[in-house]
Amino acid sequence: MNFKFLVLKHFFLYKLDLYPKNRKDLERWQNGKISDFLNKIKHHSDFYANNIRKHGSWKNFPYLNKKIMMENFDQLNTVGLKKDDAFQVAFEAENSRDFSSMVGNITVGLSSGTSGNRGLFVASSEERAKWVGYVLAKVIGSIKKPQKIAFFLRANSNLYSSVKSSKLDFNYFDMKESIKDNLKKLNDYQPDIIVSPPSMLRMIAQAQETKEISVHPHKIISVAEVLESTDKEYIKKVFKQIIHQAYQCTEGFLASTCNYGTLHFHEDIVKIEKDYIDSEKTKFFPVITDFTRTSQPIIRYRLNDIIVEKKEPCQCGSIFTAIDHIEGRSDDIFYFHNQENKIIPIFPDFFRRAVITISESEEINEYVVEEEDINKLLVRLDVKEGKFDKVAGLVKEKIIDLLHHYNITDYEINFTSKMPALGDKKLQRIKRKFQPQNSDSLLSV
């Protein structure tokens, strides 16, 4: 069947919203979908066939993660791919910057994530059509009129370009190219929609504000990195519109924003279990089960992203779980010894607030807070000329107040104006170098 026809078919199917409209019925519907899904894939995946024999119900399956998935890649995927062959194709694409390579009818992509651990993304032709149809339905929104879409990404994929038509024009901007060249290319292209990591969106907004470029997108979508409130508000102010988000990773297309700018999990294609990490039950690691993707089945995959749940119902009326914000990853949690020599975890959001809530926060162009060792921090600040010492002093006061709140008195805080070179890497404003043993188990301390 023609690929573009399949895309349109799935676009219209997802536009129909064919799922129950209350939580209880939705969860029952999801459970039925997962049972049917497992019956379908168990004959093609030794990994899941073994899980069924050992644990019975999928609800008893142990959590999956990237390490386990990669160790069992050959037995987990249902299309007979070998990990070494798939990595070879993905690495060749990375090196050549030609992302059209496939293994048979299977697209293979490489993901690094902010942790730097390599993962593989596998999708069949049918799944690519579903994926593109879903993105068009939930993110792009309409295909009635011609739209030019600018993608700023670390790596291109034929997932993005395969549906190019008279109505949709996808233009890939390689983030390994110079910022100056990409901005000129963007200005010449004059996109209707910009899809980009927030670190690049901020540069685009700065270029727009200084009149280096003049573009007029009607929709801006943040992807790949945590969209922090300061970036969100700045980009929103420059372009005078809601900044949308798409939450996607190797494991699936997990969430996108509604018309009110609220992120909602895509619970019509994935089931979300919440592994709470705080006593108030506001922060959790999402445990995802995708009941639509058969080539690389994802059942009870525990992400290390820290999700802060939105408690108030969204104005859009959706029954799908609403996300207040994505705080970071478990890798971003800092650990300190307090006066009693207990290990204290501090969530990354507290360090962000220590920087962005100072009285001189408008003087900060960019920042990174790094945990170099236990009780040792390095704060990188890019600030307006002549303001470094004052801003550093204010940030230090805020961080000291935060540490004292947790009874942490033995610490070292250093400052530098030297910022890390990003290249095509994701921006991490909160960055942990020190690695305590079994850090996830320390969250309840």
Beta strands, then each sheet from edge to edge (+ up, - down):
strand 1: 102-103
strand 2: 106-111
strand 3: 119-123
strand 4: 147-153
strand 5: 168-174
strand 6: 193-196
strand 7: 219-222
strand 8: 243-249
strand 9: 252-257
strand 10: 263-265
strand 11: 270-276
strand 12: 283-290
strand 13: 298-302
strand 14: 305-309
strand 15: 322-329
strand 16: 334-337
strand 17: 343-346
strand 18: 364-373
strand 19: 376-383
strand 20: 412-416
strand 21: 430-432
sheet 1: 1+ 2- 3+
sheet 2: 5+ 4+ 6+ 7+ 8+ 9- 10+ 15- 14+ 12- 11+
sheet 3: 5+ 4+ 6+ 7+ 8+ 9- 10+ 15- 14+ 12- 13+
sheet 4: 16+ 17-
sheet 5: 20+ 19+ 18- 21-
end
